[in-house]
Amino acid sequence: MIKQECRISLEVVPNYELTQQILKHGETVKVIEPQWLVNEVNGILERTLGNY
């Protein structure tokens, strides 16, 4: 399997909808920065995994 990477940069207003849009893409997306958003997404995923 060939891994491909596409980096994009967006200027957005942080809100619940942004986080949900990121999470809906599951393992196919990775937040690189800002660090607070990396931490937020990571925390949500860890809490989700803790439910199982």
C-alpha distance matrix in Angstrom:
0.0 3.8 6.4 9.5 12.9 16.1 19.3 22.4 25.9 28.3 32.0 32.8 35.4 33.9 34.6 33.5 31.8 29.6 28.5 27.9 25.8 23.5 23.4 22.7 19.2 18.4 15.3 14.0 16.9 18.5 22.1 22.9 26.6 29.4 29.5 31.7 29.1 26.4 29.0 29.9 26.4 25.8 29.2 28.7 25.4 27.2 30.2 28.2 26.5 30.1 31.1 29.1
3.8 0.0 3.8 6.3 9.9 13.1 16.4 19.6 23.1 25.8 29.5 30.7 33.5 32.3 33.4 32.7 30.9 28.4 27.6 27.4 25.0 22.6 23.1 22.6 18.9 18.6 15.5 13.5 15.8 17.2 20.6 20.9 24.5 27.4 27.9 30.3 27.7 25.2 28.1 29.1 25.8 25.4 29.0 28.7 25.7 27.7 30.8 29.0 27.6 31.2 32.4 30.8
6.4 3.8 0.0 3.7 6.7 10.2 13.1 16.5 19.8 22.6 26.2 27.3 30.1 28.8 30.0 29.4 27.8 25.1 24.3 24.3 22.0 19.4 20.1 20.0 16.2 15.9 12.7 10.6 12.4 13.5 16.8 17.1 20.8 23.7 24.1 26.5 24.0 21.4 24.4 25.5 22.3 22.0 25.7 25.5 22.7 24.7 27.9 26.3 25.2 28.7 30.1 28.8
9.5 6.3 3.7 0.0 3.8 6.8 10.1 13.3 16.9 19.6 23.3 24.7 27.7 26.8 28.3 28.1 26.2 23.3 23.0 23.3 20.6 18.1 19.5 19.3 15.5 16.0 13.3 10.5 11.5 12.7 15.6 15.8 19.2 22.1 23.1 25.5 22.9 20.7 24.1 25.0 21.9 22.2 25.9 25.6 23.2 25.6 28.6 27.1 26.4 30.0 31.3 30.4
12.9 9.9 6.7 3.8 0.0 3.8 6.5 9.9 13.3 16.2 19.9 21.4 24.4 23.6 25.3 25.5 23.8 20.6 20.5 21.2 18.5 15.9 17.7 18.1 14.4 15.1 12.8 9.9 9.6 10.3 12.6 12.5 15.7 18.5 19.8 22.3 19.7 17.8 21.4 22.3 19.5 20.1 23.8 23.7 21.7 24.2 27.1 25.9 25.7 29.1 30.5 30.1
16.1 13.1 10.2 6.8 3.8 0.0 3.8 6.6 10.2 13.0 16.8 18.4 21.7 21.4 23.2 23.7 21.8 18.5 19.0 19.9 16.8 14.7 17.1 17.4 14.0 15.5 14.0 10.7 9.6 10.5 12.0 12.1 14.6 17.3 19.2 21.4 18.7 17.5 21.2 21.8 19.2 20.4 24.0 23.7 22.2 25.0 27.7 26.5 26.7 30.1 31.3 31.3
19.3 16.4 13.1 10.1 6.5 3.8 0.0 3.8 6.9 10.1 13.6 15.6 18.9 18.6 20.9 21.9 20.3 16.7 17.4 18.9 16.1 13.7 16.6 17.5 14.6 16.1 14.9 12.0 9.8 9.5 9.9 9.4 11.4 13.9 16.1 18.5 16.0 15.1 18.9 19.6 17.6 18.9 22.4 22.4 21.5 24.1 26.7 26.0 26.5 29.7 31.1 31.4
22.4 19.6 16.5 13.3 9.9 6.6 3.8 0.0 3.8 6.6 10.2 12.3 15.8 16.1 18.4 19.8 18.0 14.5 15.8 17.4 14.5 12.7 16.2 17.0 14.6 16.7 16.4 13.6 10.9 10.9 10.2 10.2 11.1 13.0 15.9 17.7 15.1 15.1 18.9 19.1 17.3 19.4 22.5 22.2 21.9 24.8 26.9 26.3 27.3 30.3 31.5 32.2
25.9 23.1 19.8 16.9 13.3 10.2 6.9 3.8 0.0 3.8 7.0 9.6 13.1 13.7 16.6 18.5 17.1 13.5 15.2 17.4 14.9 13.3 16.9 18.2 16.5 18.5 18.5 16.2 13.0 12.3 10.4 10.0 9.5 10.8 14.2 15.8 13.6 14.3 17.9 18.1 17.0 19.3 22.1 22.1 22.3 25.0 27.0 26.7 28.1 30.8 32.1 33.2
28.3 25.8 22.6 19.6 16.2 13.0 10.1 6.6 3.8 0.0 3.8 6.0 9.7 10.8 13.6 15.9 14.4 11.0 13.3 15.5 13.1 12.4 16.2 17.3 16.3 18.7 19.5 17.4 14.1 13.7 11.5 11.9 10.6 11.1 14.7 15.3 13.0 14.6 17.9 17.3 16.6 19.4 21.7 21.3 22.1 25.0 26.4 26.2 28.0 30.6 31.5 33.0
32.0 29.5 26.2 23.3 19.9 16.8 13.6 10.2 7.0 3.8 0.0 3.8 7.1 9.2 12.3 15.3 14.3 11.3 13.9 16.4 14.6 14.3 17.9 19.4 19.0 21.2 22.3 20.5 17.1 16.4 13.6 13.9 11.7 11.1 14.8 14.9 13.1 15.6 18.3 17.5 17.6 20.6 22.3 22.1 23.4 26.2 27.3 27.3 29.5 31.7 32.6 34.4
32.8 30.7 27.3 24.7 21.4 18.4 15.6 12.3 9.6 6.0 3.8 0.0 3.8 6.1 8.8 11.8 10.9 8.3 11.3 13.7 12.3 12.6 16.0 17.4 17.7 20.0 21.7 20.3 16.9 16.5 13.7 14.9 12.7 11.7 15.0 14.2 12.1 15.0 17.3 15.8 16.0 19.4 20.7 20.0 21.7 24.5 25.2 25.2 27.7 29.7 30.4 32.4
35.4 33.5 30.1 27.7 24.4 21.7 18.9 15.8 13.1 9.7 7.1 3.8 0.0 3.8 6.3 9.9 9.8 8.2 10.8 13.4 13.0 13.7 16.5 18.2 19.2 21.2 23.2 22.3 18.9 18.4 15.3 16.7 14.1 12.5 15.3 13.5 11.9 15.4 16.9 14.9 15.8 19.2 19.8 19.1 21.4 24.0 24.2 24.5 27.3 28.9 29.4 31.9
33.9 32.3 28.8 26.8 23.6 21.4 18.6 16.1 13.7 10.8 9.2 6.1 3.8 0.0 3.8 7.2 8.2 6.3 7.9 10.9 11.4 11.5 13.8 16.0 17.3 18.7 20.8 20.5 17.1 16.2 13.2 14.8 12.4 10.7 12.8 10.6 8.7 12.3 13.5 11.2 12.3 15.7 16.1 15.4 17.9 20.4 20.4 20.9 23.7 25.2 25.9 28.4
34.6 33.4 30.0 28.3 25.3 23.2 20.9 18.4 16.6 13.6 12.3 8.8 6.3 3.8 0.0 3.8 5.5 5.5 6.7 8.9 10.3 11.3 12.8 14.7 16.7 18.1 20.7 20.8 17.8 17.4 14.9 17.2 15.2 13.7 15.2 12.5 10.4 13.8 14.4 11.3 12.2 15.8 15.6 14.2 16.9 19.5 19.0 19.2 22.4 23.7 23.9 26.5
33.5 32.7 29.4 28.1 25.5 23.7 21.9 19.8 18.5 15.9 15.3 11.8 9.9 7.2 3.8 0.0 3.8 5.5 5.3 6.3 8.7 10.1 10.6 12.3 15.0 16.1 19.1 19.5 17.0 17.1 15.1 18.0 16.7 15.6 16.5 13.7 11.2 14.1 14.3 10.8 11.0 14.6 14.1 11.9 14.6 17.4 16.4 16.2 19.6 20.9 20.7 23.3
31.8 30.9 27.8 26.2 23.8 21.8 20.3 18.0 17.1 14.4 14.3 10.9 9.8 8.2 5.5 3.8 0.0 3.8 5.4 5.0 6.1 8.7 9.8 10.5 13.0 15.0 18.1 17.9 15.7 16.5 15.0 18.1 17.2 16.5 18.0 15.9 12.8 15.3 16.4 13.1 12.4 16.1 16.3 13.8 15.8 19.1 18.4 17.5 20.7 22.6 22.1 24.4
29.6 28.4 25.1 23.3 20.6 18.5 16.7 14.5 13.5 11.0 11.3 8.3 8.2 6.3 5.5 5.5 3.8 0.0 3.8 5.4 5.1 6.3 8.7 10.1 11.6 13.6 16.2 15.8 13.0 13.4 11.6 14.5 13.6 13.1 15.0 13.3 10.0 12.4 14.2 11.4 10.5 14.3 15.2 13.3 15.0 18.2 18.3 17.7 20.5 22.6 22.8 24.8
28.5 27.6 24.3 23.0 20.5 19.0 17.4 15.8 15.2 13.3 13.9 11.3 10.8 7.9 6.7 5.3 5.4 3.8 0.0 3.8 5.5 5.2 6.2 8.7 10.5 11.5 14.1 14.5 11.8 11.9 10.2 13.5 13.0 12.6 13.5 11.6 8.2 10.1 11.3 8.3 7.0 10.8 11.5 9.5 11.3 14.5 14.6 14.1 16.8 18.9 19.2 21.3
27.9 27.4 24.3 23.3 21.2 19.9 18.9 17.4 17.4 15.5 16.4 13.7 13.4 10.9 8.9 6.3 5.0 5.4 3.8 0.0 3.8 5.4 5.0 6.1 8.9 10.2 13.5 14.0 12.2 13.3 12.6 16.2 16.3 16.2 17.0 15.3 11.8 13.2 14.3 11.2 9.2 12.6 13.2 10.3 11.5 15.0 14.7 13.3 16.2 18.5 18.1 19.9
25.8 25.0 22.0 20.6 18.5 16.8 16.1 14.5 14.9 13.1 14.6 12.3 13.0 11.4 10.3 8.7 6.1 5.1 5.5 3.8 0.0 3.8 5.5 5.4 7.1 9.6 12.7 12.1 10.3 12.0 11.7 15.2 15.6 16.0 17.4 16.4 12.6 13.8 15.8 13.2 10.9 14.2 15.6 13.1 13.6 17.3 17.6 16.0 18.5 21.2 20.9 22.3
23.5 22.6 19.4 18.1 15.9 14.7 13.7 12.7 13.3 12.4 14.3 12.6 13.7 11.5 11.3 10.1 8.7 6.3 5.2 5.4 3.8 0.0 3.8 5.6 5.8 7.5 9.9 9.6 7.1 8.3 8.1 11.8 12.6 13.4 14.5 14.0 10.1 10.6 12.9 11.0 8.1 11.2 13.3 11.3 11.3 14.9 16.0 14.7 16.6 19.5 19.9 21.1
23.4 23.1 20.1 19.5 17.7 17.1 16.6 16.2 16.9 16.2 17.9 16.0 16.5 13.8 12.8 10.6 9.8 8.7 6.2 5.0 5.5 3.8 0.0 3.8 5.4 5.5 8.6 9.6 8.2 9.5 10.0 13.8 14.9 15.6 15.9 15.0 11.5 11.3 12.8 10.6 7.3 9.8 11.5 8.9 8.4 12.2 13.0 11.2 13.2 16.1 16.2 17.3
22.7 22.6 20.0 19.3 18.1 17.4 17.5 17.0 18.2 17.3 19.4 17.4 18.2 16.0 14.7 12.3 10.5 10.1 8.7 6.1 5.4 5.6 3.8 0.0 3.8 5.5 9.1 9.4 9.2 11.6 12.8 16.5 17.9 18.8 19.4 18.7 15.0 14.9 16.6 14.4 11.1 13.5 15.0 12.1 11.3 15.0 15.6 13.0 14.9 18.1 17.5 18.2
19.2 18.9 16.2 15.5 14.4 14.0 14.6 14.6 16.5 16.3 19.0 17.7 19.2 17.3 16.7 15.0 13.0 11.6 10.5 8.9 7.1 5.8 5.4 3.8 0.0 3.8 6.5 5.8 6.0 9.2 11.2 14.7 16.7 18.2 18.9 18.9 15.2 14.5 16.8 15.3 11.8 13.7 16.1 13.8 12.3 15.9 17.2 14.9 16.0 19.5 19.4 19.6
18.4 18.6 15.9 16.0 15.1 15.5 16.1 16.7 18.5 18.7 21.2 20.0 21.2 18.7 18.1 16.1 15.0 13.6 11.5 10.2 9.6 7.5 5.5 5.5 3.8 0.0 3.8 5.5 6.4 8.7 11.1 14.5 16.9 18.4 18.3 18.4 15.0 13.6 15.4 14.3 10.5 11.5 13.9 11.8 9.5 12.9 14.6 12.1 12.6 16.3 16.5 16.4
15.3 15.5 12.7 13.3 12.8 14.0 14.9 16.4 18.5 19.5 22.3 21.7 23.2 20.8 20.7 19.1 18.1 16.2 14.1 13.5 12.7 9.9 8.6 9.1 6.5 3.8 0.0 3.8 5.6 7.4 10.7 13.5 16.5 18.4 18.2 19.0 15.9 13.7 15.7 15.5 11.8 11.8 14.8 13.6 10.7 13.4 15.9 13.9 13.5 17.2 18.1 17.5
14.0 13.5 10.6 10.5 9.9 10.7 12.0 13.6 16.2 17.4 20.5 20.3 22.3 20.5 20.8 19.5 17.9 15.8 14.5 14.0 12.1 9.6 9.6 9.4 5.8 5.5 3.8 0.0 3.8 7.0 10.4 13.0 16.1 18.3 18.7 19.8 16.5 14.7 17.4 17.2 13.5 14.2 17.5 16.2 13.8 16.8 19.2 17.2 17.1 20.8 21.5 21.1
16.9 15.8 12.4 11.5 9.6 9.6 9.8 10.9 13.0 14.1 17.1 16.9 18.9 17.1 17.8 17.0 15.7 13.0 11.8 12.2 10.3 7.1 8.2 9.2 6.0 6.4 5.6 3.8 0.0 3.8 6.8 9.6 12.4 14.5 15.2 16.3 13.0 11.4 14.5 14.3 10.9 12.1 15.5 14.6 12.8 15.9 18.3 16.9 17.3 20.7 21.8 21.9
18.5 17.2 13.5 12.7 10.3 10.5 9.5 10.9 12.3 13.7 16.4 16.5 18.4 16.2 17.4 17.1 16.5 13.4 11.9 13.3 12.0 8.3 9.5 11.6 9.2 8.7 7.4 7.0 3.8 0.0 3.8 6.2 9.3 11.6 11.9 13.4 10.6 8.3 11.6 12.3 9.3 10.0 13.6 13.6 12.1 14.7 17.4 16.8 17.1 20.2 21.8 22.2
22.1 20.6 16.8 15.6 12.6 12.0 9.9 10.2 10.4 11.5 13.6 13.7 15.3 13.2 14.9 15.1 15.0 11.6 10.2 12.6 11.7 8.1 10.0 12.8 11.2 11.1 10.7 10.4 6.8 3.8 0.0 3.8 5.8 7.9 8.5 10.1 7.3 5.6 9.3 10.0 8.0 9.3 12.6 13.0 12.6 15.0 17.4 17.4 18.2 20.9 22.6 23.6
22.9 20.9 17.1 15.8 12.5 12.1 9.4 10.2 10.0 11.9 13.9 14.9 16.7 14.8 17.2 18.0 18.1 14.5 13.5 16.2 15.2 11.8 13.8 16.5 14.7 14.5 13.5 13.0 9.6 6.2 3.8 0.0 3.8 6.6 7.3 10.1 8.5 6.5 10.1 11.9 10.8 11.3 14.6 15.8 15.4 17.2 19.9 20.3 20.9 23.3 25.4 26.3
26.6 24.5 20.8 19.2 15.7 14.6 11.4 11.1 9.5 10.6 11.7 12.7 14.1 12.4 15.2 16.7 17.2 13.6 13.0 16.3 15.6 12.6 14.9 17.9 16.7 16.9 16.5 16.1 12.4 9.3 5.8 3.8 0.0 3.0 4.9 7.6 6.7 6.3 9.5 11.1 11.1 12.2 14.8 16.1 16.6 18.3 20.6 21.4 22.4 24.5 26.5 28.0
29.4 27.4 23.7 22.1 18.5 17.3 13.9 13.0 10.8 11.1 11.1 11.7 12.5 10.7 13.7 15.6 16.5 13.1 12.6 16.2 16.0 13.4 15.6 18.8 18.2 18.4 18.4 18.3 14.5 11.6 7.9 6.6 3.0 0.0 3.8 5.6 5.5 6.5 8.9 10.1 11.1 12.5 14.4 15.9 17.0 18.6 20.4 21.6 22.9 24.6 26.7 28.5
29.5 27.9 24.1 23.1 19.8 19.2 16.1 15.9 14.2 14.7 14.8 15.0 15.3 12.8 15.2 16.5 18.0 15.0 13.5 17.0 17.4 14.5 15.9 19.4 18.9 18.3 18.2 18.7 15.2 11.9 8.5 7.3 4.9 3.8 0.0 3.8 5.4 4.9 6.1 8.6 10.0 10.4 12.1 14.3 15.3 16.2 18.2 19.9 20.9 22.3 24.7 26.5
31.7 30.3 26.5 25.5 22.3 21.4 18.5 17.7 15.8 15.3 14.9 14.2 13.5 10.6 12.5 13.7 15.9 13.3 11.6 15.3 16.4 14.0 15.0 18.7 18.9 18.4 19.0 19.8 16.3 13.4 10.1 10.1 7.6 5.6 3.8 0.0 3.8 5.5 5.1 6.1 8.7 9.8 10.4 12.4 14.3 15.2 16.4 18.3 19.9 20.9 23.0 25.3
29.1 27.7 24.0 22.9 19.7 18.7 16.0 15.1 13.6 13.0 13.1 12.1 11.9 8.7 10.4 11.2 12.8 10.0 8.2 11.8 12.6 10.1 11.5 15.0 15.2 15.0 15.9 16.5 13.0 10.6 7.3 8.5 6.7 5.5 5.4 3.8 0.0 3.8 5.3 4.9 6.1 8.3 9.6 10.6 12.3 14.0 15.3 16.5 18.3 19.8 21.6 23.6
26.4 25.2 21.4 20.7 17.8 17.5 15.1 15.1 14.3 14.6 15.6 15.0 15.4 12.3 13.8 14.1 15.3 12.4 10.1 13.2 13.8 10.6 11.3 14.9 14.5 13.6 13.7 14.7 11.4 8.3 5.6 6.5 6.3 6.5 4.9 5.5 3.8 0.0 3.8 5.5 5.4 6.0 8.5 10.1 10.7 12.1 14.3 15.4 16.5 18.3 20.4 22.0
29.0 28.1 24.4 24.1 21.4 21.2 18.9 18.9 17.9 17.9 18.3 17.3 16.9 13.5 14.4 14.3 16.4 14.2 11.3 14.3 15.8 12.9 12.8 16.6 16.8 15.4 15.7 17.4 14.5 11.6 9.3 10.1 9.5 8.9 6.1 5.1 5.3 3.8 0.0 3.8 5.6 5.1 5.9 8.6 9.9 10.3 12.1 14.1 15.2 16.2 18.7 20.6
29.9 29.1 25.5 25.0 22.3 21.8 19.6 19.1 18.1 17.3 17.5 15.8 14.9 11.2 11.3 10.8 13.1 11.4 8.3 11.2 13.2 11.0 10.6 14.4 15.3 14.3 15.5 17.2 14.3 12.3 10.0 11.9 11.1 10.1 8.6 6.1 4.9 5.5 3.8 0.0 3.8 5.4 5.1 6.3 8.7 9.9 10.7 12.3 14.3 15.4 17.1 19.5
26.4 25.8 22.3 21.9 19.5 19.2 17.6 17.3 17.0 16.6 17.6 16.0 15.8 12.3 12.2 11.0 12.4 10.5 7.0 9.2 10.9 8.1 7.3 11.1 11.8 10.5 11.8 13.5 10.9 9.3 8.0 10.8 11.1 11.1 10.0 8.7 6.1 5.4 5.6 3.8 0.0 3.8 5.4 5.2 6.2 8.6 10.0 10.6 12.3 14.3 15.8 17.6
25.8 25.4 22.0 22.2 20.1 20.4 18.9 19.4 19.3 19.4 20.6 19.4 19.2 15.7 15.8 14.6 16.1 14.3 10.8 12.6 14.2 11.2 9.8 13.5 13.7 11.5 11.8 14.2 12.1 10.0 9.3 11.3 12.2 12.5 10.4 9.8 8.3 6.0 5.1 5.4 3.8 0.0 3.8 5.5 5.2 6.1 8.6 9.8 10.5 12.3 14.6 16.1
29.2 29.0 25.7 25.9 23.8 24.0 22.4 22.5 22.1 21.7 22.3 20.7 19.8 16.1 15.6 14.1 16.3 15.2 11.5 13.2 15.6 13.3 11.5 15.0 16.1 13.9 14.8 17.5 15.5 13.6 12.6 14.6 14.8 14.4 12.1 10.4 9.6 8.5 5.9 5.1 5.4 3.8 0.0 3.8 5.4 5.1 6.2 8.5 9.9 10.5 12.8 15.1
28.7 28.7 25.5 25.6 23.7 23.7 22.4 22.2 22.1 21.3 22.1 20.0 19.1 15.4 14.2 11.9 13.8 13.3 9.5 10.3 13.1 11.3 8.9 12.1 13.8 11.8 13.6 16.2 14.6 13.6 13.0 15.8 16.1 15.9 14.3 12.4 10.6 10.1 8.6 6.3 5.2 5.5 3.8 0.0 3.8 5.5 5.2 6.1 8.7 9.9 11.0 13.5
25.4 25.7 22.7 23.2 21.7 22.2 21.5 21.9 22.3 22.1 23.4 21.7 21.4 17.9 16.9 14.6 15.8 15.0 11.3 11.5 13.6 11.3 8.4 11.3 12.3 9.5 10.7 13.8 12.8 12.1 12.6 15.4 16.6 17.0 15.3 14.3 12.3 10.7 9.9 8.7 6.2 5.2 5.4 3.8 0.0 3.8 5.5 5.0 6.1 8.5 10.0 11.5
27.2 27.7 24.7 25.6 24.2 25.0 24.1 24.8 25.0 25.0 26.2 24.5 24.0 20.4 19.5 17.4 19.1 18.2 14.5 15.0 17.3 14.9 12.2 15.0 15.9 12.9 13.4 16.8 15.9 14.7 15.0 17.2 18.3 18.6 16.2 15.2 14.0 12.1 10.3 9.9 8.6 6.1 5.1 5.5 3.8 0.0 3.8 5.4 5.1 6.2 8.9 10.5
30.2 30.8 27.9 28.6 27.1 27.7 26.7 26.9 27.0 26.4 27.3 25.2 24.2 20.4 19.0 16.4 18.4 18.3 14.6 14.7 17.6 16.0 13.0 15.6 17.2 14.6 15.9 19.2 18.3 17.4 17.4 19.9 20.6 20.4 18.2 16.4 15.3 14.3 12.1 10.7 10.0 8.6 6.2 5.2 5.5 3.8 0.0 3.8 5.5 5.0 6.7 9.5
28.2 29.0 26.3 27.1 25.9 26.5 26.0 26.3 26.7 26.2 27.3 25.2 24.5 20.9 19.2 16.2 17.5 17.7 14.1 13.3 16.0 14.7 11.2 13.0 14.9 12.1 13.9 17.2 16.9 16.8 17.4 20.3 21.4 21.6 19.9 18.3 16.5 15.4 14.1 12.3 10.6 9.8 8.5 6.1 5.0 5.4 3.8 0.0 3.8 5.3 5.4 7.5
26.5 27.6 25.2 26.4 25.7 26.7 26.5 27.3 28.1 28.0 29.5 27.7 27.3 23.7 22.4 19.6 20.7 20.5 16.8 16.2 18.5 16.6 13.2 14.9 16.0 12.6 13.5 17.1 17.3 17.1 18.2 20.9 22.4 22.9 20.9 19.9 18.3 16.5 15.2 14.3 12.3 10.5 9.9 8.7 6.1 5.1 5.5 3.8 0.0 3.8 5.3 5.6
30.1 31.2 28.7 30.0 29.1 30.1 29.7 30.3 30.8 30.6 31.7 29.7 28.9 25.2 23.7 20.9 22.6 22.6 18.9 18.5 21.2 19.5 16.1 18.1 19.5 16.3 17.2 20.8 20.7 20.2 20.9 23.3 24.5 24.6 22.3 20.9 19.8 18.3 16.2 15.4 14.3 12.3 10.5 9.9 8.5 6.2 5.0 5.3 3.8 0.0 3.8 5.4
31.1 32.4 30.1 31.3 30.5 31.3 31.1 31.5 32.1 31.5 32.6 30.4 29.4 25.9 23.9 20.7 22.1 22.8 19.2 18.1 20.9 19.9 16.2 17.5 19.4 16.5 18.1 21.5 21.8 21.8 22.6 25.4 26.5 26.7 24.7 23.0 21.6 20.4 18.7 17.1 15.8 14.6 12.8 11.0 10.0 8.9 6.7 5.4 5.3 3.8 0.0 3.8
29.1 30.8 28.8 30.4 30.1 31.3 31.4 32.2 33.2 33.0 34.4 32.4 31.9 28.4 26.5 23.3 24.4 24.8 21.3 19.9 22.3 21.1 17.3 18.2 19.6 16.4 17.5 21.1 21.9 22.2 23.6 26.3 28.0 28.5 26.5 25.3 23.6 22.0 20.6 19.5 17.6 16.1 15.1 13.5 11.5 10.5 9.5 7.5 5.6 5.4 3.8 0.0
